[in-house]
Amino acid sequence: MTGPSRTDLGGVLRLAVLRLSRRLRQEAAGEVTPSQLSALTVLARHGELTLGELASIERIAPPSMTRIAARLESTGLLERRSDSSDRRVARVAVTAAGLKLLQAHRARGDAFVSSRLAALTDEELDILARAVPLLERLASDKMARDGSDQFER
């Protein structure tokens, strides 16, 4: 490997990703918190879930997820439904308004990144295009579970 060591690369990459993530959050700042937005995104991807399932996927405590869901429900972005097999269990799902908010958030983020990409050369764009699958692998939970994480060896 040429260039920085794996450890140095890890730190530099982590910082760059954090900065980009912060800028995207700033550009898309709106009526929901990052935690609320993340919960809506999970529900849009997975469909109707129990609060416990959603808390597990988001890796937060169930009481925290209950507060997030209550806030989203009060703003009409999420709805609670009774579980068909157990009426004591609440399931949550994104509403049409929640989906509209997610689409607007994605559009703002995409527009921000596209405006930044416009300033890059064709060579730089090619490098980024080739890096995307690698970044997706690094972000994948599967990579850490199946032992294919070369950076941890």
C-alpha positions as CSV (number, residue, x, y, z in Angstrom):
1,M,0.0,0.0,0.0
2,T,1.4,3.4,-1.0
3,G,0.5,6.6,0.8
4,P,-0.6,6.8,4.4
5,S,-0.6,3.7,6.7
6,R,-4.0,2.0,7.2
7,T,-4.2,3.6,10.6
8,D,-3.5,7.1,9.2
9,L,-5.9,6.5,6.3
10,G,-8.6,5.4,8.7
11,G,-8.3,8.6,10.7
12,V,-8.2,10.9,7.6
13,L,-11.1,9.0,6.0
14,R,-13.2,9.1,9.2
15,L,-12.7,12.9,9.5
16,A,-13.6,13.5,5.8
17,V,-16.7,11.4,6.1
18,L,-17.7,13.2,9.3
19,R,-17.2,16.6,7.7
20,L,-19.3,15.6,4.7
21,S,-22.0,14.2,6.9
22,R,-22.1,17.3,9.0
23,R,-22.4,19.5,5.8
24,L,-25.2,17.3,4.5
25,R,-27.0,17.6,7.8
26,Q,-26.6,21.4,7.7
27,E,-27.8,21.7,4.2
28,A,-30.9,19.5,4.9
29,A,-31.6,21.1,8.4
30,G,-35.3,21.3,8.8
31,E,-38.1,20.4,11.0
32,V,-36.7,17.0,12.2
33,T,-33.6,16.0,14.1
34,P,-31.0,13.6,12.7
35,S,-32.3,10.8,14.9
36,Q,-35.9,11.4,13.7
37,L,-34.8,11.5,10.1
38,S,-32.8,8.3,10.6
39,A,-35.9,6.5,12.1
40,L,-38.0,7.6,9.2
41,T,-35.4,6.4,6.7
42,V,-35.3,3.0,8.4
43,L,-39.1,2.7,8.3
44,A,-39.2,3.8,4.7
45,R,-36.7,1.1,3.9
46,H,-38.0,-1.8,6.1
47,G,-41.7,-1.0,6.2
48,E,-43.8,-1.2,9.3
49,L,-41.9,-2.2,12.5
50,T,-42.4,-2.5,16.2
51,L,-40.8,0.2,18.3
52,G,-38.5,-2.5,19.7
53,E,-37.4,-3.6,16.2
54,L,-36.8,0.0,15.2
55,A,-34.8,0.7,18.4
56,S,-32.7,-2.3,17.7
57,I,-32.0,-1.4,14.1
58,E,-31.1,2.2,15.2
59,R,-29.1,0.8,18.1
60,I,-30.7,3.0,20.7
61,A,-32.6,2.3,23.9
62,P,-36.3,1.6,23.5
63,P,-37.3,4.6,25.7
64,S,-35.4,6.9,23.4
65,M,-37.1,5.4,20.4
66,T,-40.5,5.8,22.1
67,R,-39.8,9.6,22.4
68,I,-38.6,9.9,18.8
69,A,-41.7,8.1,17.6
70,A,-44.0,10.2,19.7
71,R,-42.5,13.4,18.3
72,L,-42.8,12.1,14.7
73,E,-46.3,10.9,15.3
74,S,-47.3,14.4,16.7
75,T,-46.0,16.0,13.6
76,G,-47.9,13.6,11.3
77,L,-44.7,12.0,9.9
78,L,-45.3,8.6,11.5
79,E,-48.4,6.6,12.5
80,R,-48.9,3.9,15.1
81,R,-50.9,0.8,14.3
82,S,-52.0,-2.1,16.4
83,D,-50.3,-5.4,15.7
84,S,-52.8,-7.7,14.1
85,S,-51.6,-10.7,16.2
86,D,-51.1,-8.9,19.5
87,R,-53.1,-5.7,20.2
88,R,-50.6,-4.8,23.0
89,V,-47.8,-4.3,20.5
90,A,-47.6,-1.0,18.6
91,R,-46.2,-1.0,15.1
92,V,-45.1,2.2,13.4
93,A,-45.0,3.2,9.8
94,V,-44.1,6.3,7.8
95,T,-47.0,8.4,6.6
96,A,-47.3,10.1,3.2
97,A,-46.1,13.3,4.8
98,G,-43.1,11.4,6.2
99,L,-42.2,10.1,2.7
100,K,-42.6,13.5,1.3
101,L,-40.2,14.9,3.9
102,L,-37.6,12.2,3.1
103,Q,-37.8,12.9,-0.6
104,A,-37.3,16.6,0.0
105,H,-34.3,15.8,2.3
106,R,-32.7,13.5,-0.3
107,A,-33.3,16.1,-3.0
108,R,-31.6,18.8,-1.0
109,G,-28.7,16.5,-0.1
110,D,-28.3,15.4,-3.7
111,A,-28.4,19.0,-5.0
112,F,-25.7,19.9,-2.5
113,V,-23.4,17.1,-3.4
114,S,-24.0,17.6,-7.2
115,S,-23.1,21.3,-6.8
116,R,-19.8,20.2,-5.2
117,L,-19.1,17.6,-7.8
118,A,-19.5,20.2,-10.5
119,A,-16.2,21.8,-9.3
120,L,-14.2,18.5,-9.8
121,T,-12.3,17.4,-12.8
122,D,-13.2,14.4,-14.9
123,E,-10.3,12.5,-13.3
124,E,-11.5,13.3,-9.8
125,L,-15.0,12.3,-10.6
126,D,-13.7,9.0,-11.9
127,I,-11.8,8.4,-8.7
128,L,-14.9,9.1,-6.6
129,A,-17.0,6.9,-8.8
130,R,-14.6,4.0,-8.3
131,A,-14.5,4.7,-4.5
132,V,-18.2,4.6,-3.9
133,P,-18.5,0.7,-3.8
134,L,-15.5,0.6,-1.4
135,L,-17.2,3.2,0.9
136,E,-20.4,1.2,0.7
137,R,-18.4,-1.9,1.8
138,L,-16.8,0.0,4.6
139,A,-20.2,1.1,5.9
140,S,-21.8,-2.3,5.6
141,D,-22.6,-4.3,8.7
142,K,-22.0,-7.5,6.7
143,M,-18.3,-6.6,6.3
144,A,-17.7,-6.7,10.1
145,R,-19.8,-9.8,10.6
146,D,-18.4,-12.1,7.9
147,G,-14.7,-11.5,8.8
148,S,-13.9,-9.9,5.4
149,D,-12.8,-6.7,7.1
150,Q,-9.2,-6.4,6.0
151,F,-8.7,-3.3,8.0
152,E,-9.2,-5.1,11.3
153,R,-6.7,-7.8,10.7
